[in-house]
Amino acid sequence: MVWQVDCDYVTLSKLTTNCNAASHGDLPMNQSKPRRRLLTAAVVAMLLGLGSASASAWWDSGHRLVALVAWSRMDTATRVRVLKLLGQHPQVKEHFTPPDELRDPSMRHQWIISQAAVWSDLIRKTDRDRPTWHYINRPLFLSNDARRLLEPRLKVNLSTVVPPAASMATQELNVIQAITLCRTRLAARDTGNAERAVCVTWLCHMVGDVHQPCHSTASFTAKRFPLGDRGGNDVPIQGRKKTINLHMYWDGQFGGGRSLSGDLVRRAAALLADSKLVSVGRRAEKQLQAEGWVSESYRLARQVVYSPKILAAIRRGEADAKKKIPAVAVSRAYAKQAHAVSRRRVVEAGFRLARVLKEAVK
């Protein structure tokens, strides 16, 4: 199955899809004249009713936003190569065939690339699942004394080197190793197109994962969290209607929508219309090493995610490990900062994903 791309360059803007060959200065000036295609209200309404998928890191909406931002940064040649490759994915019929109701070609293409970004969550608890590929648990300690006590005992995979015998079937890799493996397999001459397609889908997802700060870090304590708090999954947070956890709070920054919707396309357009965020993305795409992305997320986890109030709650929980940690009520200032950080990280992830795919998919 092969999908064709008839746009030279796409930037999302409100309800329109602009094919603009020179709008970002990334393509030769002799490309075809820009064309504007209106996404009709009927298509938007239909998109809002498309099928669902299981939610996970950044939840589906965040991963799809990363993919839409990346799509906006790809040139025609990269788009064609990526779509051709996804057309040879071993699960193309199950997960990469657009709904018949989705007739607009540009929306079909955006649906396919956004589907690639959530595929590795769709195959959870199957033989294709690789749970540890989604994160790395760089440790956060409550004090230097705790670090000296706990660090020698940690049983955490913090390696940045891919084991020599690793393959796409290897389970126990962290996200840095898995990203490196997928990029290596994409470049290898002996890699078949089906495997290369799987590598693309993993990259579309993991590049998003690694920009979510909770996928870089875990809090370790002697009593409460000797094995880590699982990226904040064990730290309760007061939600609007029920208690959630710190990881869920950050995953849910873009809502719980599970499908590509008109609203999500508009939100991607809003991100790309923000000149400051675009500048951030352009700077980010110059740094394409996963280890560096993790270091950025780890710094944000320490400076923003694990705020003094949250660390205080963990300390109280450490004092009496038999009692539940009371759910933390985050402040408006924390919520505002979390939203700003998440917007920036999604844009950085999208710009970087576009550059990675351009270099890797030949």
Secondary structure, DSSP 8 states (H G I E B T S, - for coil): -------S-EEEETTEEEE-TTTTS-S-TTS---EEEE--HHHHHHHHT-------TTHHHHHHHHHHHHHHH--HHHHHHHHHHHTT-TTHHHHSS--TT---HHHHHHHHHHHHHHHHHHTTTSTT--GGGG---EEEESSHHHHHHHGGG-------S--TT--TT-----HHHHHHHHHHHHH-TT--HHHHHHHHHHHHHHHHHHTSGGGTEEEE-SSS-TT--TTTTTSEEE-SSSEEEHHHHHHGGG-S--S--HHHHHHHHHHHH-HHHHHHHHHHTT---HHHHHHHHHHHIIIIIS-HHHHHHHHHHHHTTTS----B---HHHHHHHHHHHHHHHHHHHHHHHHHHHHH--
